[in-house]
Amino acid sequence: MGQWLPGFGYHDTSSLYSKLRQQFDYLTADEFDETEFFQYRGVWYSVKDFMVINYDSPFDKKRWNGYASDSYFSGVLIKYCYDGTVIVGTYFS
């Protein structure tokens, strides 16, 4: 979560908190602090940016909880586990 990132509460512009705050500037301060982030292949993602997989999705609902498109043909899939870990995969069509 944003509030657990190094640099939270400080005005250090080189901290991870400040860098991600700039990247996700569309989130309010409260939304940012309550949002969960993860890094996959060198790119930071916000769990809020993923669409929930519903019943008519081409993705297996039992394996994946959400997706975020990178392009028309590819994107990232996530499986959110109860212990707070995130399993991440890439899809191509």
NUMARFI-305011 format. One record per residue (C-alpha): x, y, z. Coordinates in steps of 0.1 Angstrom, whole numbers. Example, Ala and Ser with C-alpha at 12.3 -4.5 7.8 and 13.67 -1.06 7.14 Angstrom:
! NUMARFI-305011
<pt><u>123</u><v>-45</v><w>78</w></pt>
<pt><u>137</u><v>-11</v><w>71</w></pt>
! end
This chain:
! NUMARFI-305011
<pt><u>0</u><v>0</v><w>0</w></pt>
<pt><u>11</u><v>36</v><w>-6</w></pt>
<pt><u>14</u><v>43</v><w>31</w></pt>
<pt><u>38</u><v>14</v><w>35</w></pt>
<pt><u>62</u><v>26</v><w>8</w></pt>
<pt><u>96</u><v>39</v><w>18</w></pt>
<pt><u>95</u><v>77</v><w>21</w></pt>
<pt><u>59</u><v>79</v><w>33</w></pt>
<pt><u>54</u><v>111</v><w>53</w></pt>
<pt><u>87</u><v>126</v><w>43</w></pt>
<pt><u>95</u><v>153</v><w>16</w></pt>
<pt><u>123</u><v>133</v><w>0</w></pt>
<pt><u>117</u><v>135</v><w>-37</w></pt>
<pt><u>141</u><v>106</v><w>-44</w></pt>
<pt><u>120</u><v>81</v><w>-23</w></pt>
<pt><u>99</u><v>54</v><w>-39</w></pt>
<pt><u>68</u><v>70</v><w>-24</w></pt>
<pt><u>75</u><v>103</v><w>-42</w></pt>
<pt><u>83</u><v>86</v><w>-75</w></pt>
<pt><u>52</u><v>65</v><w>-75</w></pt>
<pt><u>31</u><v>94</v><w>-63</w></pt>
<pt><u>43</u><v>113</v><w>-95</w></pt>
<pt><u>35</u><v>82</v><w>-117</w></pt>
<pt><u>0</u><v>78</v><w>-103</w></pt>
<pt><u>-8</u><v>115</v><w>-100</w></pt>
<pt><u>-44</u><v>108</v><w>-110</w></pt>
<pt><u>-51</u><v>93</v><w>-76</w></pt>
<pt><u>-59</u><v>116</v><w>-47</w></pt>
<pt><u>-36</u><v>115</v><w>-17</w></pt>
<pt><u>-60</u><v>93</v><w>2</w></pt>
<pt><u>-66</u><v>70</v><w>-27</w></pt>
<pt><u>-29</u><v>66</v><w>-32</w></pt>
<pt><u>-22</u><v>58</v><w>4</w></pt>
<pt><u>-49</u><v>31</v><w>4</w></pt>
<pt><u>-40</u><v>16</v><w>-30</w></pt>
<pt><u>-19</u><v>-15</v><w>-33</w></pt>
<pt><u>10</u><v>-15</v><w>-57</w></pt>
<pt><u>33</u><v>-41</v><w>-72</w></pt>
<pt><u>62</u><v>-43</v><w>-96</w></pt>
<pt><u>62</u><v>-67</v><w>-125</w></pt>
<pt><u>90</u><v>-68</v><w>-151</w></pt>
<pt><u>103</u><v>-34</v><w>-139</w></pt>
<pt><u>69</u><v>-17</v><w>-142</w></pt>
<pt><u>49</u><v>-5</v><w>-113</w></pt>
<pt><u>11</u><v>-13</v><w>-113</w></pt>
<pt><u>-18</u><v>-2</v><w>-92</w></pt>
<pt><u>-44</u><v>-29</v><w>-83</w></pt>
<pt><u>-70</u><v>-2</v><w>-90</w></pt>
<pt><u>-61</u><v>-1</v><w>-127</w></pt>
<pt><u>-72</u><v>-37</v><w>-133</w></pt>
<pt><u>-106</u><v>-46</v><w>-146</w></pt>
<pt><u>-125</u><v>-74</v><w>-128</w></pt>
<pt><u>-129</u><v>-106</v><w>-149</w></pt>
<pt><u>-166</u><v>-114</v><w>-153</w></pt>
<pt><u>-185</u><v>-144</v><w>-165</w></pt>
<pt><u>-182</u><v>-137</v><w>-203</w></pt>
<pt><u>-144</u><v>-130</v><w>-202</w></pt>
<pt><u>-121</u><v>-150</v><w>-224</w></pt>
<pt><u>-98</u><v>-155</v><w>-193</w></pt>
<pt><u>-103</u><v>-183</v><w>-169</w></pt>
<pt><u>-122</u><v>-168</v><w>-140</w></pt>
<pt><u>-110</u><v>-195</v><w>-116</w></pt>
<pt><u>-74</u><v>-186</v><w>-122</w></pt>
<pt><u>-74</u><v>-149</v><w>-127</w></pt>
<pt><u>-92</u><v>-120</v><w>-109</w></pt>
<pt><u>-83</u><v>-90</v><w>-132</w></pt>
<pt><u>-66</u><v>-77</v><w>-163</w></pt>
<pt><u>-51</u><v>-45</v><w>-176</w></pt>
<pt><u>-45</u><v>-41</v><w>-213</w></pt>
<pt><u>-11</u><v>-29</v><w>-225</w></pt>
<pt><u>-23</u><v>-28</v><w>-262</w></pt>
<pt><u>-51</u><v>-42</v><w>-282</w></pt>
<pt><u>-34</u><v>-76</v><w>-283</w></pt>
<pt><u>-16</u><v>-79</v><w>-249</w></pt>
<pt><u>-18</u><v>-71</v><w>-213</w></pt>
<pt><u>-13</u><v>-82</v><w>-177</w></pt>
<pt><u>-34</u><v>-106</v><w>-156</w></pt>
<pt><u>-35</u><v>-108</v><w>-118</w></pt>
<pt><u>-46</u><v>-133</v><w>-92</w></pt>
<pt><u>-50</u><v>-117</v><w>-59</w></pt>
<pt><u>-43</u><v>-141</v><w>-30</w></pt>
<pt><u>-58</u><v>-138</v><w>5</w></pt>
<pt><u>-24</u><v>-134</v><w>21</w></pt>
<pt><u>-18</u><v>-102</v><w>1</w></pt>
<pt><u>5</u><v>-116</v><w>-26</w></pt>
<pt><u>-3</u><v>-111</v><w>-62</w></pt>
<pt><u>4</u><v>-137</v><w>-89</w></pt>
<pt><u>10</u><v>-119</v><w>-122</w></pt>
<pt><u>10</u><v>-131</v><w>-158</w></pt>
<pt><u>11</u><v>-117</v><w>-193</w></pt>
<pt><u>-14</u><v>-125</v><w>-221</w></pt>
<pt><u>-11</u><v>-122</v><w>-259</w></pt>
<pt><u>-38</u><v>-128</v><w>-284</w></pt>
! end
